[in-house]
Amino acid sequence: MTALSDADDAALTALLEGVYHRYHYDFRGYAEASLRRRIAAALGHLRCPSLDDLRARVLAEPRCFGELLRFLTVQVSDLFRDPSYYRSIRECVVPYLRTYPSLKVWVAGCATGEEAYSLAIVFAEEGLLERTLIYATDIHPESLRTAEAGVYDLDRFARFSESYRLAGGHGSLSDFYTASSSSAILDRRLKQAILFSDHSLATDVAFAEVELVSCRNVLIYFDRPLQNRALGVLRDSVRRKGFLGLGAKETLRFSSHAEAFGELVPEDRIYQRR
């Protein structure tokens, strides 16, 4: 993979502008260092000698844009990734949520769905799933299809089971999936509680008024203005006294929305709307 040089700046800007106007995906506010690495990798994968060639192909061939999208979006996720976060949801957020007759949760940037299913499992064990609707959104259509299917490689589940245990699981993770050959199929009751949909924190507005927003490991790929824009969308979605969860390397500090929230579990980046 050859790194992009400063001489590529104008071509990179033209590529991102072209993608925005042709496909309405806005990567112009993504963190530059990460974006440049991903596009350099895409150049090699798509066998394009230059950014100008890549732009011409992407704008002319929607299928080529679909390939580029795989590089521009981060689709790394696990069930109960960062177990302490889910333990804190269970121990510190769920007691508040029990007081509501119905619940709405938004998982923003859900990738292939593991985070949404992790929350669904927590809510099932805490007796809240039947009155909960989980909105899970992402900008990557292929990832959303994977998420909606709820079928994952079985060899990942030994690791998932340990994370589930560390997250305070009450029983066995196997209670929530059926093994079939080399795959694990998640339980239908989990799938029925989740609505997967397309949504962009870069261009779209608040998704719904919800009691909990979980947006983890998304903001780290945005530059500061886009982070602030996305946090505004998340803030507008969280109802008064509702909750916001971010990734371990993300924070509300230094944003214009920090005063709208108090820290509930600082070490796990869980906040409560004032």
ABEGO torsion letter per residue (X at the ends): XBBBBAAAAAAAAAAAAAAAAAAGBBAAABBAAAAAAAAAAAAAAAGBABAAAAAAAAAABAAAAAAAAAAABBABBBBGBGAAAAAAAAAAAAAAAAABABBBBBBBGAEAGAAAAAAAAAAAAAGAAAABBBBBBBABAAAAAAAAAGBBBAAAAAAAAAAAAAAGBABBAAAABBBBEABBBBBAAAAAABBBBBBBAAABBBABBBABBBBBGAAAABBAAAAAAAAAAAAAABBBGBBBBBBAABBABGBAAAAABBBABAAAGBBBBX
